[in-house]
Amino acid sequence: MTVLPPLQHAIGNLIFPAAFLITVVVITLNQGYLPAAPDTLWVIGPSVAVAVTGTLALSYNRSRVFFVVCGLAFSLLMHHQVMVDGLNEFIIVGLVPANILLITIFRERGFFTFTGLMRMALILFEFAIALYWIGLQQPLPNVLLDPLAPPFDLVLSYSPFHQTATLMALFSLLGCIFVMGFDNTPISQGLTTALLGMVIGYGLPVDKAWEIFAMSSSLYLGAAIVRDSYNMAYRDELTGLPHRRALNEQFLALGSRYSLAMLDVDHFKKFNDNHGHDIGDQVLQMVAMKIRQVGGGGKAFRYGGEEFSVVFPRMSKEDAFYYLDEVRKAIQNYEMVVRDKPREEEEIGRIARQHRKRGSFRTAGEKVSVTISIGVADRSTDGPEAEDVLKAADKALYSAKKGGRNKVVVTD
C-alpha cells in the first residue's frame, strides 16, 4: 500500500525529534549517574536557553519561533507560581500547546508587519487573561477540567493530566504532525519538538525534569533556526537538492579521485512554452527526485535552471556511466500526469502541435514525459582542478545534445 507523500514527510520529520526527546528522557531518568550540576544551572539555565533562542529568532527574522519562545518564557514564569488546582496544568499543557499549533499553521510574516503585530497582540491578550485569572485565585470548574463522564473517560484515565489539558495537548500534537507533512522544514520540526518537550517535561515525575526539558526544547528550536538558514543558503527550494554553492564546497572536500556528471533536461524551454511554468516546475521536481536516487554513492545537485550535477567520490567516469544511464532510463520511462487545465494559447495551438516532429518529450492525453542528456568526466583524465573537470563534463554534455540527446556521453 502506498503511503501519501504528506504522511511520509510527517513520519520522516518525526525521526530526529523522537530520537532527541528519547535521549533527553533517558538523561533525565538517569541523572544519578551523571556528574552533579550546580543549583544555579536549574535556576537560570532554562531562562538563558530561552533568551538565546529568542535572540536567534529575532536575528534571523523567524517570527514563528519567537512567538513559541514567548510561550516557553511564559510557561517558565507560570511553572512555579502558586495557583488553584489545575490552572497551572491547564496553561502549560493545554493553552500553550494550542498556541504552538496555531503558530505552526501560521505562514512566516515577520515581526513588524501588520500581520506580525496582530499575532503578537493576540498572544499578549491570552497571557493577560491567564494572569488575570491567576490573580482572582478562583478554582476552575470541574466541568472544564474533566468534562467527560464514564465510559468516555476510560482512555484518558491513564493520562497524568486532567481531561481537557490532555485532549488539548493531543489535538495540538496531532495538528503539528499533520502540518509537518506539508511544511517540510526544520522550523516546523522544531515547533513540534518544543510542544512535546514541554508536555513531557511537565508530566514526568522526576526531579528537575521540567528544567531539563525547558532547556533542551529551547536549544532544539535554536538549532532548527540554524538548520533552516543553512537549507536556505545551500538547498534549492523547488527541488530540495543542494544547489551550486553547496557543489562548490563539495569540491573542496573531494579527494584526488572522483567523477562529475552534468545533466540537462532536453528541450525544456519548448516544454515550458507548451505546458506552462507550473508544469515545468513539476517536471524539474520529478527529474530531481529521480536524480537524487542515483546509485553508486552519487550526490545530486541543482546546478541552475534545468541543469543538474552529480558527483561520484572515488569513482571513475566509466563506472559512473552505468548509474547515470539507469537514471536516464528511469526519467525517459516516467510518465507524469498533468492535472492543470491547458492554457488558452495551448488550446489554440493544439492542432498545430499534433503534427510537430517527435522531439524529446511527448504528450499522451494528460501525460507527459521528458528526457535528459548527460556528460560525465573525471579528475584522473580531465584535469587536476575541479573547474577543469566541470568544463570537461560540460563539453561532454554538449556532445550528448549535439548527438541527438537522451544519452550519456563520457569524455575521451
C-alpha positions as CSV (number, residue, x, y, z in Angstrom):
1,M,0.0,0.0,0.0
2,T,1.4,3.4,-1.0
3,V,1.6,6.0,1.8
4,L,0.6,9.5,0.9
5,P,3.5,11.9,0.5
6,P,2.4,14.3,3.2
7,L,2.2,11.3,5.7
8,Q,5.6,10.1,4.5
9,H,7.1,13.6,5.2
10,A,5.4,13.8,8.6
11,I,6.7,10.4,9.6
12,G,10.2,11.2,8.3
13,N,10.3,14.5,10.1
14,L,9.4,12.7,13.4
15,I,12.6,10.6,13.4
16,F,15.0,13.3,14.7
17,P,12.6,14.8,17.2
18,A,11.8,11.4,18.6
19,A,15.4,10.4,18.9
20,F,16.2,13.7,20.5
21,L,13.4,13.5,23.1
22,I,14.1,9.9,23.9
23,T,17.7,10.9,24.6
24,V,16.6,13.7,26.9
25,V,14.2,11.3,28.7
26,V,17.0,8.8,29.2
27,I,19.3,11.5,30.6
28,T,16.5,12.8,32.9
29,L,15.8,9.4,34.3
30,N,19.5,8.7,34.9
31,Q,20.6,11.9,36.5
32,G,22.1,10.0,39.4
33,Y,24.7,8.5,37.1
34,L,25.8,11.9,35.8
35,P,28.1,14.5,37.4
36,A,26.1,16.7,39.8
37,A,25.1,20.0,38.3
38,P,25.2,23.3,40.3
39,D,21.9,24.5,41.5
40,T,22.3,27.8,39.6
41,L,22.1,25.8,36.3
42,W,18.5,24.8,37.1
43,V,17.6,28.4,38.3
44,I,19.0,30.3,35.3
45,G,19.7,27.6,32.7
46,P,16.1,27.5,31.2
47,S,15.9,31.3,31.1
48,V,19.3,31.6,29.4
49,A,18.3,29.0,26.8
50,V,15.0,30.7,26.0
51,A,16.8,34.1,25.8
52,V,19.5,32.7,23.4
53,T,16.8,31.1,21.1
54,G,14.7,34.3,21.2
55,T,17.7,36.3,20.1
56,L,18.4,33.9,17.3
57,A,14.8,34.2,16.2
58,L,14.9,38.0,16.1
59,S,18.3,38.0,14.3
60,Y,17.1,35.6,11.6
61,N,13.6,37.1,11.4
62,R,11.9,33.9,12.4
63,S,8.7,35.3,14.0
64,R,7.0,31.9,14.4
65,V,9.9,30.6,16.6
66,F,10.0,33.9,18.5
67,F,6.2,33.6,19.3
68,V,6.8,30.0,20.6
69,V,9.7,31.2,22.6
70,C,7.4,33.7,24.2
71,G,5.1,30.8,25.1
72,L,8.0,28.9,26.6
73,A,9.1,32.0,28.6
74,F,5.5,32.4,29.9
75,S,5.5,28.7,30.9
76,L,8.7,29.2,32.8
77,L,7.1,32.1,34.7
78,M,3.9,30.1,35.4
79,H,5.5,26.8,36.4
80,H,6.4,27.7,40.0
81,Q,3.5,30.1,40.6
82,V,1.1,29.2,43.3
83,M,-2.3,28.7,41.6
84,V,-5.6,27.0,42.2
85,D,-5.8,23.3,41.4
86,G,-5.5,22.5,37.7
87,L,-4.8,26.1,36.4
88,N,-1.0,25.7,36.1
89,E,-1.5,22.5,34.2
90,F,-4.3,24.0,32.0
91,I,-2.0,26.8,30.9
92,I,1.3,24.8,30.3
93,V,-0.2,21.5,29.0
94,G,-3.3,22.9,27.3
95,L,-3.2,26.6,26.4
96,V,0.5,26.9,25.4
97,P,0.5,23.8,23.1
98,A,-2.7,25.0,21.5
99,N,-0.9,28.3,20.7
100,I,2.1,26.4,19.3
101,L,-0.3,24.6,16.9
102,L,-1.8,27.9,15.8
103,I,1.7,29.4,15.3
104,T,2.8,26.3,13.3
105,I,-0.2,26.8,11.0
106,F,0.8,30.5,10.5
107,R,2.9,31.4,7.5
108,E,6.0,33.4,8.2
109,R,5.1,37.1,8.1
110,G,7.9,38.8,10.0
111,F,7.7,40.8,13.2
112,F,6.9,44.4,12.4
113,T,4.3,43.8,9.6
114,F,0.7,44.3,10.4
115,T,0.1,40.6,10.5
116,G,3.1,40.0,12.8
117,L,2.0,42.7,15.2
118,M,-1.6,41.4,15.3
119,R,-0.3,37.9,16.1
120,M,1.8,39.2,18.9
121,A,-1.2,41.2,20.2
122,L,-3.3,38.0,20.3
123,I,-0.6,36.1,22.3
124,L,-0.2,39.0,24.7
125,F,-4.0,39.2,25.1
126,E,-4.1,35.5,26.0
127,F,-1.3,35.9,28.5
128,A,-3.2,38.9,30.1
129,I,-6.3,36.8,30.5
130,A,-4.3,34.0,32.1
131,L,-2.6,36.4,34.5
132,Y,-6.0,37.9,35.4
133,W,-7.5,34.5,36.2
134,I,-4.4,33.7,38.3
135,G,-4.9,36.9,40.3
136,L,-8.5,36.0,41.0
137,Q,-7.5,32.7,42.6
138,Q,-10.8,31.2,41.7
139,P,-10.8,27.4,41.1
140,L,-11.6,26.2,37.6
141,P,-15.0,24.4,37.4
142,N,-14.7,20.6,37.3
143,V,-16.7,20.6,34.1
144,L,-13.9,22.5,32.4
145,L,-11.1,20.3,33.8
146,D,-12.8,16.9,33.4
147,P,-15.8,17.2,31.2
148,L,-16.1,13.5,30.2
149,A,-18.1,11.0,32.2
150,P,-17.7,7.2,32.2
151,P,-17.3,5.3,30.0
152,F,-15.8,8.0,27.7
153,D,-13.1,8.9,30.1
154,L,-11.6,5.4,30.1
155,V,-8.7,6.1,27.8
156,L,-7.9,9.5,29.4
157,S,-7.7,7.9,32.8
158,Y,-4.2,6.8,32.0
159,S,-3.0,10.4,31.5
160,P,-1.2,12.2,34.3
161,F,-3.2,15.3,33.4
162,H,-6.8,16.4,33.6
163,Q,-9.0,15.5,30.6
164,T,-9.2,18.9,29.0
165,A,-5.4,19.5,29.2
166,T,-4.8,16.0,27.8
167,L,-7.2,16.5,24.9
168,M,-5.8,19.9,24.1
169,A,-2.2,18.6,24.1
170,L,-3.1,15.6,22.0
171,F,-5.0,17.7,19.5
172,S,-2.2,20.2,19.3
173,L,0.4,17.5,18.8
174,L,-1.6,15.7,16.0
175,G,-2.2,19.0,14.3
176,C,1.5,19.9,14.4
177,I,2.4,16.5,12.9
178,F,-0.2,17.0,10.2
179,V,1.2,20.4,9.3
180,M,4.7,18.9,9.2
181,G,3.5,16.7,6.3
182,F,3.1,19.8,4.2
183,D,5.7,22.2,5.7
184,N,8.8,20.0,5.4
185,T,11.1,22.4,7.2
186,P,13.3,22.3,10.3
187,I,11.2,25.1,11.8
188,S,8.0,23.1,11.8
189,Q,10.0,20.1,13.2
190,G,11.4,22.4,16.0
191,L,8.0,23.8,16.9
192,T,6.6,20.3,17.3
193,T,9.6,19.2,19.3
194,A,9.1,22.2,21.7
195,L,5.4,21.2,22.2
196,L,6.3,17.6,23.0
197,G,9.2,18.7,25.3
198,M,7.0,21.0,27.3
199,V,4.3,18.3,27.9
200,I,6.8,15.5,28.7
201,G,8.8,17.8,31.0
202,Y,5.8,18.9,32.9
203,G,4.3,15.4,33.3
204,L,7.5,13.4,34.0
205,P,7.5,12.8,37.8
206,V,11.3,13.2,38.1
207,D,13.2,15.9,39.9
208,K,14.4,18.7,37.5
209,A,12.6,17.1,34.6
210,W,10.8,20.4,33.8
211,E,14.1,22.4,33.8
212,I,15.9,19.8,31.6
213,F,13.1,19.7,29.0
214,A,12.7,23.5,29.0
215,M,16.4,24.0,28.2
216,S,16.5,21.2,25.7
217,S,13.4,22.3,23.8
218,S,14.6,25.9,23.6
219,L,18.0,24.8,22.3
220,Y,16.4,22.4,19.8
221,L,14.4,25.4,18.5
222,G,17.6,27.4,18.2
223,A,19.2,24.5,16.2
224,A,16.2,24.5,14.0
225,I,16.8,28.1,13.1
226,V,20.4,27.4,12.2
227,R,19.4,24.3,10.1
228,D,16.7,26.2,8.3
229,S,19.1,29.0,7.5
230,Y,21.6,26.5,6.2
231,N,19.0,25.0,3.9
232,M,18.1,28.4,2.6
233,A,21.8,29.1,1.8
234,Y,22.7,25.7,0.4
235,R,19.5,24.0,-0.8
236,D,17.3,24.7,-3.8
237,E,13.7,25.5,-2.6
238,L,11.9,24.0,-5.7
239,T,13.7,20.6,-5.9
240,G,15.1,20.2,-2.4
241,L,18.5,19.4,-3.8
242,P,21.7,21.2,-2.7
243,H,22.5,23.9,-5.2
244,R,25.6,25.3,-6.9
245,R,27.1,26.9,-3.7
246,A,26.9,23.5,-2.0
247,L,28.6,21.9,-5.0
248,N,31.5,24.3,-4.9
249,E,32.0,23.4,-1.2
250,Q,31.7,19.7,-2.1
251,F,34.7,20.1,-4.5
252,L,36.8,21.2,-1.5
253,A,36.0,18.0,0.3
254,L,36.7,15.6,-2.5
255,G,39.9,13.6,-2.8
256,S,42.1,13.0,-5.8
257,R,39.7,10.5,-7.4
258,Y,36.1,11.4,-8.4
259,S,33.9,11.8,-11.4
260,L,31.4,14.6,-12.2
261,A,28.3,14.5,-14.4
262,M,26.4,17.4,-15.8
263,L,22.7,16.7,-16.7
264,D,20.3,18.8,-18.7
265,V,16.6,18.4,-19.4
266,D,16.1,18.2,-23.2
267,H,14.1,21.0,-24.9
268,F,13.0,22.3,-21.6
269,K,12.3,25.9,-22.9
270,K,10.0,24.4,-25.5
271,F,8.3,22.3,-22.9
272,N,7.7,25.4,-20.7
273,D,6.2,27.3,-23.7
274,N,3.9,24.4,-24.5
275,H,2.8,23.4,-21.0
276,G,3.4,26.4,-18.8
277,H,5.8,27.1,-16.0
278,D,3.8,25.3,-13.3
279,I,4.1,22.0,-15.2
280,G,7.7,22.9,-15.9
281,D,8.3,23.1,-12.2
282,Q,6.7,19.8,-11.7
283,V,8.9,18.3,-14.3
284,L,12.0,19.7,-12.6
285,Q,10.8,18.2,-9.3
286,M,10.3,14.8,-10.9
287,V,13.7,14.9,-12.5
288,A,15.4,16.0,-9.3
289,M,13.6,13.1,-7.5
290,K,15.0,10.6,-10.0
291,I,18.5,12.0,-9.9
292,R,18.5,12.0,-6.1
293,Q,18.0,8.2,-6.3
294,V,21.2,7.7,-8.4
295,G,23.2,4.7,-7.2
296,G,27.0,4.3,-6.7
297,G,27.2,6.8,-3.9
298,G,26.5,9.7,-6.2
299,K,25.4,13.0,-4.7
300,A,23.0,15.2,-6.7
301,F,22.9,19.0,-7.0
302,R,20.8,21.5,-8.9
303,Y,23.4,23.5,-10.9
304,G,20.9,26.1,-12.2
305,G,17.8,26.3,-14.4
306,E,17.2,22.9,-15.9
307,E,20.8,21.7,-15.3
308,F,21.8,19.3,-12.6
309,S,25.1,17.8,-11.4
310,V,26.1,14.5,-9.8
311,V,29.4,13.9,-8.0
312,F,30.7,10.4,-7.6
313,P,33.5,10.3,-5.0
314,R,36.2,7.7,-5.6
315,M,34.7,6.5,-8.9
316,S,35.9,6.7,-12.4
317,K,33.7,8.1,-15.2
318,E,33.4,4.6,-16.8
319,D,32.0,3.2,-13.6
320,A,29.7,6.2,-13.1
321,F,28.3,5.7,-16.6
322,Y,26.2,2.7,-15.6
323,Y,24.4,4.5,-12.7
324,L,23.8,7.6,-14.8
325,D,22.4,5.6,-17.6
326,E,20.0,4.0,-15.2
327,V,18.8,7.4,-14.1
328,R,18.4,8.5,-17.8
329,K,16.2,5.4,-18.5
330,A,14.1,6.0,-15.3
331,I,13.3,9.6,-16.4
332,Q,12.7,8.6,-20.0
333,N,10.2,5.9,-18.9
334,Y,8.4,8.0,-16.3
335,E,5.0,9.5,-17.5
336,M,3.8,12.4,-15.4
337,V,0.1,13.2,-15.2
338,V,-0.7,16.8,-16.0
339,R,-3.6,17.8,-13.7
340,D,-3.8,21.5,-14.6
341,K,-6.1,22.6,-17.4
342,P,-4.5,23.7,-20.6
343,R,-3.8,27.4,-21.1
344,E,-5.9,29.2,-23.7
345,E,-2.9,29.6,-26.0
346,E,-2.2,25.9,-25.7
347,E,-5.7,25.1,-26.8
348,I,-5.4,27.3,-29.8
349,G,-2.2,25.7,-30.9
350,R,-3.1,22.1,-30.0
351,I,-4.0,21.0,-33.6
352,A,-0.7,22.5,-34.9
353,R,1.3,20.7,-32.3
354,Q,-0.2,17.4,-33.2
355,H,1.8,17.5,-36.4
356,R,5.1,18.5,-34.9
357,K,8.1,16.2,-35.3
358,R,8.9,13.8,-32.5
359,G,11.1,15.6,-30.0
360,S,12.5,14.9,-26.6
361,F,9.1,14.9,-24.9
362,R,5.7,13.6,-25.9
363,T,2.1,14.2,-24.8
364,A,-0.5,11.4,-24.5
365,G,-3.8,12.7,-23.2
366,E,-2.9,14.2,-19.9
367,K,0.5,12.6,-19.5
368,V,3.9,14.0,-20.4
369,S,7.4,12.6,-20.3
370,V,10.9,14.1,-20.7
371,T,14.4,13.0,-21.4
372,I,17.8,14.2,-20.2
373,S,21.2,14.4,-21.7
374,I,24.3,13.7,-19.6
375,G,28.0,14.4,-19.9
376,V,30.5,12.9,-17.5
377,A,34.2,13.4,-16.8
378,D,36.6,12.6,-14.0
379,R,39.6,14.1,-12.3
380,S,42.1,11.5,-13.3
381,T,41.9,12.1,-17.0
382,D,40.3,15.5,-17.5
383,G,42.3,17.9,-15.3
384,P,43.6,18.3,-11.7
385,E,41.3,21.2,-10.8
386,A,37.5,21.0,-10.2
387,E,37.0,23.7,-12.8
388,D,38.8,21.5,-15.4
389,V,36.5,18.5,-14.6
390,L,33.4,20.7,-14.8
391,K,34.4,22.1,-18.2
392,A,35.1,18.7,-19.5
393,A,31.7,17.4,-18.3
394,D,30.0,20.4,-19.8
395,K,31.8,19.6,-23.1
396,A,30.6,16.0,-23.0
397,L,27.0,17.2,-22.2
398,Y,27.2,19.4,-25.4
399,S,28.3,16.4,-27.4
400,A,25.3,14.4,-26.0
401,K,22.9,17.1,-27.1
402,K,24.6,17.5,-30.5
403,G,24.4,13.7,-31.0
404,G,20.7,13.5,-30.6
405,R,20.0,14.0,-26.9
406,N,18.7,11.4,-24.4
407,K,22.1,9.8,-24.0
408,V,25.1,9.7,-21.7
409,V,28.5,10.8,-23.2
410,V,31.8,10.1,-21.5
411,T,34.8,12.4,-22.2
412,D,37.5,10.9,-24.4
